[in-house]
Amino acid sequence: MRDPIWWLFKLATLVPVYGVRVVLHAILLVMLTLPSSQMDEFQLVQFVLGFKGTQFISGGLLLALQGGVTLFTLTTLEEPGSVEALLASEAPGVGEGLLLEAVDLVGSVVLGWIALASLPCSHKHGVKETMATTAQSQAVEEKKRGGRLGGMLRFDVAMFALSAVCFALLLALSGFTAEDWQASACLFWVRVLYSLTTAPFFFFTLPIFSTVLTHAKPTGFNRFGRCVPFRRPPKAVESTGGGSPCDLVNDDCLHETTFVPAPDLETGADHHQRNPKSMRDDASHSLCIEDLER
């Protein structure tokens, strides 16, 4: 998260117009699925949750805000006689075009199902795979990958179908065609309504809820580009005996530096307190030395 390129890419994926969000997520999905040996269950699940969760923010809330401000500006701040002409050229969705709006709408469904279809071929890099597994148990395990994510995507498809039916009814009842600017404006608001129905995906982007949904073990990519188990960086341990912690480098985990605490140094008083016999032996030893000196 400290990398500015990461923030630039993340902000670009929130752009809800001209198909930018869908194209960038399509590139990301290709990078997650190729090569197939690095295809990971957790990464695919997080892709779907992130893709649909950001759709609620960008395609739902931000797009609705943009459309509302545009309509308010055109209908209240402009001259009354020029409102109709301005709506034909600057209404929400008109500048983007019907084709790009359709690409954003359809791509929001297709990419999620491509990721879900890739889950049976994915690996569990977050846990150690057992050496001996039967073909039957492996098939059952592949079907379980993704957890309840498939049910949520089926709900998403139902909302998409409902949105498409609403758009078709609006065109049929109003008599508008694809060449009319009203058709682009209608599809704009249909996209907003459909994106608002992806709110459950947004809440499941939180770490606690995503684990309950899918049970996938967290993974990440190390500096060599390998998908490895995710481990939180351990806290630095304060050494009480003056020693310095040792750094161990492990390339098989995401955070490669761990700290080993230095052993505690024991004082003589603490040693004698736990071992009274040693205290008596030390006393007798000191008496013998005094006798020899005499």
C-alpha positions as CSV (number, residue, x, y, z in Angstrom):
1,M,0.0,0.0,0.0
2,R,3.0,2.3,0.2
3,D,3.6,2.0,-3.5
4,P,2.2,5.0,-5.4
5,I,1.7,2.8,-8.5
6,W,-0.6,0.6,-6.5
7,W,-2.7,3.7,-5.5
8,L,-2.7,4.9,-9.1
9,F,-4.0,1.5,-10.4
10,K,-6.5,1.3,-7.5
11,L,-8.0,4.7,-8.3
12,A,-8.1,3.9,-12.0
13,T,-10.2,0.9,-11.3
14,L,-12.8,3.2,-9.7
15,V,-13.4,5.1,-13.0
16,P,-17.0,4.0,-13.9
17,V,-17.2,5.5,-17.4
18,Y,-15.9,4.5,-20.9
19,G,-15.3,1.0,-19.8
20,V,-12.1,1.8,-17.9
21,R,-13.0,-0.1,-14.8
22,V,-13.9,-3.3,-16.7
23,V,-10.8,-3.2,-19.0
24,L,-8.4,-2.8,-16.0
25,H,-10.0,-5.6,-14.1
26,A,-9.8,-7.8,-17.2
27,I,-6.1,-7.2,-17.4
28,L,-5.8,-8.0,-13.7
29,L,-7.7,-11.2,-14.1
30,V,-5.4,-12.4,-16.9
31,M,-2.4,-11.7,-14.7
32,L,-4.0,-13.8,-11.8
33,T,-4.8,-16.8,-14.1
34,L,-1.6,-17.0,-16.0
35,P,0.4,-19.0,-15.5
36,S,-2.0,-21.7,-14.2
37,S,0.5,-22.9,-11.6
38,Q,0.3,-19.6,-9.8
39,M,-3.6,-19.5,-9.9
40,D,-4.6,-19.2,-6.3
41,E,-8.1,-19.6,-4.7
42,F,-7.7,-16.7,-2.3
43,Q,-6.5,-14.3,-5.0
44,L,-9.5,-15.2,-7.3
45,V,-12.0,-14.8,-4.5
46,Q,-10.5,-11.4,-3.6
47,F,-10.7,-10.4,-7.2
48,V,-14.4,-11.1,-7.4
49,L,-15.2,-9.4,-4.1
50,G,-13.0,-6.4,-5.0
51,F,-14.4,-6.1,-8.5
52,K,-18.0,-6.3,-7.4
53,G,-17.4,-4.3,-4.2
54,T,-15.9,-1.4,-6.1
55,Q,-18.8,-1.5,-8.5
56,F,-21.1,-0.5,-5.7
57,I,-18.9,2.5,-4.9
58,S,-18.0,3.6,-8.4
59,G,-20.9,2.4,-10.6
60,G,-23.5,2.9,-7.9
61,L,-22.8,5.8,-5.5
62,L,-20.3,7.9,-7.6
63,L,-22.2,7.4,-10.8
64,A,-25.5,8.4,-9.2
65,L,-23.9,11.4,-7.7
66,Q,-22.5,12.4,-11.1
67,G,-25.8,12.0,-12.8
68,G,-27.7,13.9,-10.1
69,V,-25.3,16.8,-10.2
70,T,-25.5,16.9,-14.0
71,L,-29.3,16.9,-14.1
72,F,-29.4,19.6,-11.4
73,T,-27.0,21.8,-13.4
74,L,-28.8,21.4,-16.7
75,T,-32.3,21.9,-15.3
76,T,-31.8,24.7,-12.8
77,L,-28.7,26.7,-13.7
78,E,-29.1,26.9,-17.5
79,E,-31.5,29.0,-19.5
80,P,-35.0,27.5,-19.7
81,G,-35.1,27.5,-23.5
82,S,-31.8,25.7,-23.9
83,V,-32.5,22.8,-21.5
84,E,-33.8,20.4,-24.1
85,A,-30.9,21.0,-26.4
86,L,-28.4,20.5,-23.6
87,L,-30.0,17.3,-22.4
88,A,-29.7,15.9,-25.9
89,S,-25.9,16.4,-25.8
90,E,-24.9,16.4,-22.0
91,A,-27.5,14.3,-20.2
92,P,-26.0,11.5,-18.0
93,G,-24.8,8.7,-20.2
94,V,-25.1,10.5,-23.5
95,G,-21.5,11.5,-23.9
96,E,-20.3,8.0,-23.1
97,G,-22.4,6.3,-25.7
98,L,-24.7,3.3,-25.7
99,L,-22.0,0.8,-26.7
100,L,-19.5,1.7,-23.9
101,E,-22.3,1.6,-21.4
102,A,-23.3,-1.9,-22.5
103,V,-19.7,-3.0,-22.3
104,D,-19.5,-1.8,-18.7
105,L,-22.8,-3.5,-17.8
106,V,-22.1,-6.8,-19.4
107,G,-18.4,-6.9,-18.4
108,S,-19.5,-6.4,-14.7
109,V,-21.2,-9.8,-14.9
110,V,-18.9,-11.8,-17.3
111,L,-15.6,-11.1,-15.4
112,G,-17.0,-12.4,-12.1
113,W,-18.1,-15.7,-13.7
114,I,-14.8,-16.2,-15.5
115,A,-13.0,-15.9,-12.1
116,L,-15.6,-18.3,-10.6
117,A,-15.1,-20.8,-13.4
118,S,-11.3,-20.7,-12.8
119,L,-11.6,-21.6,-9.1
120,P,-11.7,-25.4,-9.7
121,C,-8.3,-25.1,-11.4
122,S,-6.8,-23.0,-8.7
123,H,-4.4,-24.0,-5.9
124,K,-4.5,-23.4,-2.2
125,H,-1.1,-21.7,-1.7
126,G,-2.2,-20.5,1.8
127,V,-2.1,-24.1,3.2
128,K,0.1,-27.1,2.8
129,E,-1.4,-29.6,0.4
130,T,-1.3,-33.2,1.5
131,M,0.7,-35.7,-0.5
132,A,-1.9,-38.4,-0.8
133,T,-5.3,-37.4,-2.0
134,T,-7.8,-39.6,-3.8
135,A,-9.4,-38.4,-7.0
136,Q,-12.8,-38.3,-5.3
137,S,-11.7,-36.2,-2.4
138,Q,-9.9,-33.8,-4.8
139,A,-13.0,-33.4,-6.9
140,V,-15.1,-32.6,-3.8
141,E,-12.4,-30.1,-2.7
142,E,-12.5,-28.4,-6.1
143,K,-16.3,-28.0,-5.9
144,K,-16.0,-26.3,-2.5
145,R,-13.5,-23.7,-3.6
146,G,-14.9,-20.3,-3.4
147,G,-17.4,-21.2,-0.6
148,R,-20.7,-19.3,-1.0
149,L,-19.3,-17.0,-3.6
150,G,-21.2,-18.9,-6.3
151,G,-24.5,-18.2,-4.6
152,M,-23.8,-14.5,-4.5
153,L,-22.9,-14.4,-8.2
154,R,-26.1,-16.1,-9.0
155,F,-27.9,-13.4,-7.1
156,D,-25.9,-10.9,-9.1
157,V,-27.0,-12.5,-12.4
158,A,-30.6,-12.3,-11.3
159,M,-30.2,-8.6,-10.6
160,F,-28.5,-8.1,-14.0
161,A,-31.4,-9.9,-15.8
162,L,-33.9,-7.7,-13.9
163,S,-32.0,-4.6,-14.9
164,A,-32.0,-5.7,-18.6
165,V,-35.8,-6.3,-18.4
166,C,-36.3,-2.9,-16.9
167,F,-34.3,-1.3,-19.7
168,A,-36.2,-3.2,-22.4
169,L,-39.5,-2.1,-20.9
170,L,-38.5,1.5,-20.7
171,L,-37.6,1.5,-24.4
172,A,-40.8,-0.4,-25.4
173,L,-43.1,1.9,-23.4
174,S,-41.4,5.1,-24.4
175,G,-40.9,4.3,-28.0
176,F,-37.2,5.4,-28.0
177,T,-34.7,3.7,-30.2
178,A,-31.0,3.1,-29.8
179,E,-30.2,6.3,-31.8
180,D,-32.1,8.5,-29.4
181,W,-30.3,10.2,-26.5
182,Q,-33.0,9.0,-24.1
183,A,-31.9,5.4,-24.6
184,S,-28.4,6.2,-23.4
185,A,-29.9,8.1,-20.4
186,C,-32.1,5.2,-19.5
187,L,-29.2,2.7,-19.7
188,F,-27.2,5.1,-17.5
189,W,-29.7,4.9,-14.6
190,V,-30.2,1.2,-15.2
191,R,-26.5,0.7,-14.6
192,V,-26.7,2.8,-11.4
193,L,-29.6,0.6,-10.1
194,Y,-27.8,-2.6,-10.9
195,S,-24.6,-1.4,-9.3
196,L,-26.4,-0.5,-6.1
197,T,-27.5,-4.2,-5.8
198,T,-23.8,-5.2,-5.5
199,A,-23.7,-3.8,-1.9
200,P,-23.4,-7.3,-0.3
201,F,-20.1,-7.7,-2.2
202,F,-18.8,-4.5,-0.7
203,F,-19.4,-5.6,2.9
204,F,-17.7,-8.9,2.2
205,T,-14.5,-7.1,1.1
206,L,-13.9,-6.7,4.9
207,P,-11.4,-9.3,6.1
208,I,-13.7,-10.8,8.7
209,F,-16.7,-11.3,6.4
210,S,-14.6,-12.5,3.4
211,T,-13.1,-15.3,5.6
212,V,-16.6,-16.4,6.7
213,L,-17.8,-16.3,3.1
214,T,-15.1,-18.4,1.4
215,H,-12.8,-19.9,4.1
216,A,-9.9,-19.3,1.8
217,K,-6.5,-18.8,3.5
218,P,-4.8,-15.5,2.8
219,T,-2.0,-15.4,0.3
220,G,0.2,-12.8,-1.3
221,F,3.1,-12.4,-3.8
222,N,6.7,-12.2,-2.6
223,R,9.5,-10.3,-4.3
224,F,10.0,-13.2,-6.8
225,G,6.4,-13.1,-8.0
226,R,5.5,-16.4,-6.3
227,C,2.1,-16.8,-4.6
228,V,2.9,-17.7,-1.0
229,P,1.1,-17.8,2.4
230,F,0.4,-14.4,3.9
231,R,2.0,-13.7,7.3
232,R,1.7,-10.5,9.3
233,P,5.1,-9.0,10.1
234,P,5.9,-9.9,13.8
235,K,6.4,-7.2,16.3
236,A,10.0,-6.4,17.3
237,V,10.8,-8.1,20.6
238,E,12.6,-6.0,23.2
239,S,15.7,-7.9,24.5
240,T,16.0,-7.8,28.3
241,G,19.5,-9.1,28.5
242,G,21.3,-6.7,26.2
243,G,21.3,-9.0,23.2
244,S,20.2,-8.1,19.7
245,P,17.6,-10.0,17.7
246,C,18.6,-12.1,14.8
247,D,17.1,-11.7,11.3
248,L,16.0,-14.8,9.5
249,V,15.1,-14.5,5.8
250,N,12.4,-16.9,4.6
251,D,11.5,-16.6,0.9
252,D,8.5,-18.9,1.3
253,C,6.4,-16.3,3.2
254,L,5.2,-12.9,2.2
255,H,6.9,-11.0,5.0
256,E,10.4,-12.3,4.9
257,T,11.9,-10.9,8.1
258,T,11.2,-12.5,11.5
259,F,12.7,-11.7,14.8
260,V,14.1,-14.2,17.3
261,P,14.2,-12.9,20.9
262,A,17.5,-13.0,22.8
263,P,17.5,-15.4,25.8
264,D,16.9,-13.7,29.2
265,L,19.9,-13.4,31.4
266,E,19.4,-14.7,34.9
267,T,20.8,-13.0,38.0
268,G,22.5,-14.8,40.8
269,A,19.8,-13.9,43.3
270,D,17.0,-15.3,41.1
271,H,19.1,-18.5,40.6
272,H,19.5,-19.0,44.3
273,Q,15.9,-18.2,45.0
274,R,14.8,-21.1,42.8
275,N,17.6,-23.4,43.9
276,P,18.3,-23.3,47.7
277,K,20.7,-26.2,47.5
278,S,23.0,-24.4,45.2
279,M,23.0,-21.5,47.7
280,R,24.2,-23.9,50.4
281,D,26.9,-25.3,48.2
282,D,28.2,-21.9,47.4
283,A,28.3,-21.0,51.2
284,S,30.2,-24.2,52.0
285,H,32.6,-23.6,49.2
286,S,33.4,-20.1,50.5
287,L,34.0,-21.5,54.0
288,C,36.5,-24.0,52.7
289,I,38.4,-21.1,51.0
290,E,38.5,-19.1,54.2
291,D,40.0,-22.2,56.1
292,L,42.7,-22.6,53.5
293,E,43.7,-18.9,53.8
294,R,44.0,-19.3,57.6
